[in-house]
Structure formats: C-alpha cells, structure tokens
Amino acid sequence: MDFTYTETQDMIRDTLARFLADTCDFETRQKFINSDSGRDPAIWTALAQELGMLGAAFAEEHGGLGGGALENAIVMEELGKVIGIEPYLPTVVIAGGALKAVGGAQADAMIPEIIAGNMIVAFAYAEPQGRYDLANLKTSAKKDGAGYVLNGHKSVVYAAPWATHLLVTARSGGGQRDKDGISLFLIDAKLPGIVRRDYPTVDGSRASEIYFENVAIPGDALLGGEGAALPLIERIVDEATVATCAEATGVMQKLHEGTLEYTQQRKQFGVPIAKFQVLQHRMVDMFMEVEQARSMTIMATLKLGLPANERMAAVSAAKNKVARGARFVGQNAIQTHGGIGITQELAIGHYFKRATMIEGQFGSADYHMDRYERLTLAE
C-alpha cells in the first residue's frame, strides 16, 4: 500500500500551513474567540475564495480539486495544529460527505455553494438521551403534504451560531431506538420555529442547544430515502470521526513540540530539565503516541471506502488509539509544564482542552473498543 502523498496533496498542506501561520497564530485566535461572534468570517472566505481549500475534497465537476478523504484529513490536521475553529468538519466533511453520497440535483446545487464559502452547515444529530447511539432519537419528522413538520431538541450542535443550514437527523417512523425509520434533512437554519441557545465551548468554539417547534420543512430537504438514512448517517459520522482523528494528530504534535521546547528552556539545578533522563523518556513516549495516532488515522482514512463492517472496525480502532493517545500526550504536557500549563496566557492549555474534547467526540475510547470487538468477533 502506497502511503506517499501526491504533489497536489503536499501543495494543499504547505499552502494551508502557511496561510494559517499568518492568520491564525495563538494571539490572533484568542482575540476572535473572545469576540462577540467567536470567529473571523474573513478566514472562511479566504479558505474558499483565495485558497480554494473548501473544494479540496470535492469532484472537479462541482468545482473542486478532485480529492476525497485524504484531503479532508490533511486540512483537519493543519487546523489541529493551530486549534482552528473554522466549521470545516460539519460543513465540508459531514454535510459535503452526505451530499456526495446522495448525489443528484441536491449535490449539484449545494456542493458548489459549500466550495464558494456561501454555506456553513451545523450537524444536529446528538440528543440528551442518545449517548453515542445514532438511532436513539426523539426528534420527529412527520409527513405533512409534500413536506414534513419537525419537532425535537438537539444538543451541543457545534458551529450552529454561525450556520446558514442545519443537517438534522429525525425519526420519521418506528420506535425511539429502532434502526429503521430515521431520516436526514438539510434545512435552512433560519426557518420559523427553530430556537437556539448559543454558548461557548471549553475548547474555544461555539455551539447551541437547538429546539424545533413545529418547523415546516420542504420535501426536497430530505437527503436519501425516507426512513432509511441510518447507513448514510453512520457513514458520514465515520468519516467525521477519522477527520477528527486527523485533527487530533495536529493537536498532539503541537502539544509534544511545545512541551519539548519548554523542557529545553526550563532549568532546574542549573541545567535544562531536558537533560533529565526521566523527562527524555517522557518526550519519546509522547512522540511515539503522536506517530502511532498519525499512522492509525491514515490507515482508517484509506479504509473508508470498504464495506460497512470493515470500515467501522477500522474507524473504531483508530479512534480508540487516538483518544487514548490524546489523553496521554495532553496530560503529560500539562504535568511537565506544571501550573503554568493551565493558564489562559499559554497556548499549551488550549491545546490540552481541545485534545480532551476530542477524546469523547463521536465516541469515547471505551465506546470504540466495544464497537471494534463487536464488529470483529461477529466475523
């Protein structure tokens, strides 16, 4: 298997890295996450119109660069290195992935809008009682003429305060935990009856609790077949999980680099603490976790096109390893820095917060270990 990146992929990484270094350094990030809006919209516009980054993972026929999951992983890793808060994951990876899978007129109309930076999509799938069960849904979509009426509550919807559209999972039939009867809708975020409660997240982003109160949605908002969307939802969540693993490798790399630099500067007994053998071992252990996480992420990315059970097993193996690695690297970074590591003024604490959030995003290490065992033992 060839793990060598193409010239185009290297160009995407280098171009994005330079852009983010110039526009999203730590001090600048602090300014805009503490602003009223929580972000700088000009960065999203530049990613779309100046760099063409939002089209990296889309087909050329839609105006993209002809890439796919690997390009998403490259972008997400670079965003991880600056703890970027741009809504690339919900918009490009998740909503874009759903549109690519469904195809047809919906994809033809909306993918170019994503590439142009005109759409920001928030993924409204999690519910208070759901844990990591994608089928555990109380939100309902009842047929009403040619359209549907949406009612329910979605929790911790990342990027919802900025979204132009919402990608919503809802039950159009069956019982609360049934695998059948689940539908997926891409709707305008400003429809009457949608109520949001916005708040900042611990890792510097913004999210919302969203309530749907008799929201009338058109029939063409349905992605795929009515009541048969769970396989599609599982697919896009797996793609999002791997993209988050790629982001985590960028976060973990910066945690390791920042800690290594600190040990070379911090002196104890007249010498840098990097001279102490126990800390040298710790730096090596952290480095190994970063490299293993990167390897597992690449492996899972390359297996996203396999049949469902093989894909899901590969994704769970990667997420389990990355979640445990993120915890190890993050905790050792903070322990080595001491109290200064958790101050607002030092970047290392902010990387630690993002690493901690990634641990549980789209399933904890324990959840994915259990899923991996079920999938592999079933064979």
PEFEN-V811254 format. One line per field, one symbol per residue. burial: 1 if it has 16 or more other ideal C-beta (glycine too) atoms within 10 Angstrom, else 0. A space follows every 50 residues. Layout:
BEGIN
burial = ???
END
This chain:
BEGIN
burial = 00000000100110110011001100001001100001110011001100 00111111000111101111111111111111111111111111111111 01000110011101101011111111100100011010111000001111 11110111111110111111111000000011111110100001010000 10111111111100101000111101111101111111111111111111 11111111110110000000001100001001100110110111011111 11110000001111111111111111111101110110001000011111 11111111101111101110110010000
END
